[in-house]
Amino acid sequence: MDYTLCGDYYLPNLLPVQEEEYNIGIYGQRYFRYIKEHDKILFINLLTTGKLNEHVAEVDTRAQTMESMLVKQMTEQEDINEALKEQDQMEWVQHMNNIWNRVEEIIYKNLING
């Protein structure tokens, strides 16, 4: 903890540490809300040390990376490609929506609500 000399006394600096600003996406926002409601000790520790935004941004980045990797892998495994999109757009949309839903569920289970 830091102290400031005021006259003859050292007083603790009680203002929170200024954190760096980060762009936080939807996964980071949901993770922030989750730890604020369900993991209050982690939330308070990160907040008081000034590392909350950095931690949330890191989780958001990992989630986005995981999302793009999983979508790519699933589309390749299930043979969902541009040819299908040209042949039958509705079927392609159904498959892609199914993939996006499964990917989101995996991310929430492994990173957000972990």
C-alpha positions as CSV (number, residue, x, y, z in Angstrom):
1,M,0.0,0.0,0.0
2,D,1.2,3.5,-0.8
3,Y,1.3,6.4,1.7
4,T,1.4,10.1,1.3
5,L,3.1,12.4,3.8
6,C,0.6,15.1,5.1
7,G,2.2,17.3,7.6
8,D,3.7,15.0,10.2
9,Y,1.6,11.9,9.3
10,Y,1.6,9.3,6.6
11,L,-1.9,8.7,5.3
12,P,-2.8,5.7,3.1
13,N,-3.7,6.3,-0.5
14,L,-7.2,4.9,-0.6
15,L,-8.0,5.8,-4.2
16,P,-8.1,2.8,-6.5
17,V,-5.3,2.2,-8.9
18,Q,-5.9,3.7,-12.3
19,E,-6.4,0.9,-14.8
20,E,-5.5,0.9,-18.5
21,E,-8.5,0.9,-20.8
22,Y,-9.1,-2.1,-23.0
23,N,-11.6,-3.0,-25.7
24,I,-13.7,-5.7,-24.2
25,G,-16.1,-7.7,-26.4
26,I,-19.3,-9.6,-25.5
27,Y,-17.4,-12.6,-23.9
28,G,-15.4,-10.2,-21.7
29,Q,-18.6,-8.4,-20.6
30,R,-20.3,-11.6,-19.7
31,Y,-17.3,-12.9,-17.8
32,F,-17.1,-9.5,-15.9
33,R,-20.8,-9.9,-15.0
34,Y,-20.2,-13.6,-14.0
35,I,-17.3,-12.9,-11.6
36,K,-19.0,-9.9,-10.2
37,E,-22.1,-11.9,-9.2
38,H,-20.6,-15.4,-8.5
39,D,-16.9,-15.0,-7.6
40,K,-16.8,-11.8,-5.5
41,I,-13.4,-12.6,-3.9
42,L,-11.7,-12.8,-7.3
43,F,-13.6,-9.7,-8.4
44,I,-12.6,-7.6,-5.4
45,N,-9.0,-8.8,-5.5
46,L,-8.7,-7.8,-9.2
47,L,-10.5,-4.5,-8.6
48,T,-8.3,-3.5,-5.7
49,T,-5.0,-4.4,-7.4
50,G,-6.0,-2.6,-10.6
51,K,-5.9,-5.7,-12.8
52,L,-9.6,-6.2,-13.4
53,N,-9.7,-4.7,-16.9
54,E,-6.6,-6.5,-17.9
55,H,-7.9,-9.9,-16.7
56,V,-11.3,-9.5,-18.3
57,A,-9.6,-8.4,-21.6
58,E,-7.4,-11.4,-21.5
59,V,-10.4,-13.8,-21.0
60,D,-12.2,-12.0,-23.9
61,T,-9.2,-12.4,-26.2
62,R,-8.9,-16.1,-25.3
63,A,-12.6,-16.6,-25.9
64,Q,-12.5,-14.9,-29.3
65,T,-9.5,-17.0,-30.4
66,M,-11.2,-20.1,-29.2
67,E,-14.4,-19.1,-31.1
68,S,-12.7,-18.6,-34.4
69,M,-10.7,-21.9,-34.0
70,L,-13.7,-24.0,-33.1
71,V,-15.9,-22.5,-35.9
72,K,-13.2,-23.3,-38.4
73,Q,-12.7,-26.8,-37.1
74,M,-16.4,-27.6,-37.0
75,T,-17.1,-26.3,-40.4
76,E,-14.3,-28.4,-41.8
77,Q,-15.4,-31.5,-40.0
78,E,-19.0,-31.2,-41.1
79,D,-18.1,-30.1,-44.6
80,I,-19.9,-26.8,-44.4
81,N,-18.4,-24.7,-47.2
82,E,-19.0,-22.1,-49.9
83,A,-20.3,-24.7,-52.3
84,L,-23.1,-25.6,-49.9
85,K,-23.8,-21.9,-49.4
86,E,-24.2,-21.5,-53.2
87,Q,-26.4,-24.6,-53.5
88,D,-28.8,-24.2,-50.5
89,Q,-28.4,-21.0,-48.5
90,M,-31.0,-21.9,-45.9
91,E,-29.4,-25.2,-45.1
92,W,-26.0,-23.5,-44.8
93,V,-27.5,-20.9,-42.4
94,Q,-29.0,-23.7,-40.3
95,H,-25.7,-25.5,-40.1
96,M,-23.8,-22.3,-39.3
97,N,-26.3,-21.3,-36.6
98,N,-26.0,-24.7,-35.0
99,I,-22.2,-24.5,-35.0
100,W,-22.3,-21.0,-33.5
101,N,-24.6,-22.1,-30.7
102,R,-22.4,-25.1,-29.9
103,V,-19.3,-23.0,-29.9
104,E,-20.8,-20.4,-27.6
105,E,-21.9,-23.2,-25.2
106,I,-18.3,-24.6,-25.2
107,I,-16.8,-21.1,-24.5
108,Y,-19.3,-20.3,-21.7
109,K,-18.6,-23.7,-20.1
110,N,-14.8,-23.6,-20.3
111,L,-14.0,-19.9,-20.0
112,I,-16.8,-17.7,-18.8
113,N,-18.6,-19.9,-16.2
114,G,-15.6,-22.1,-15.6
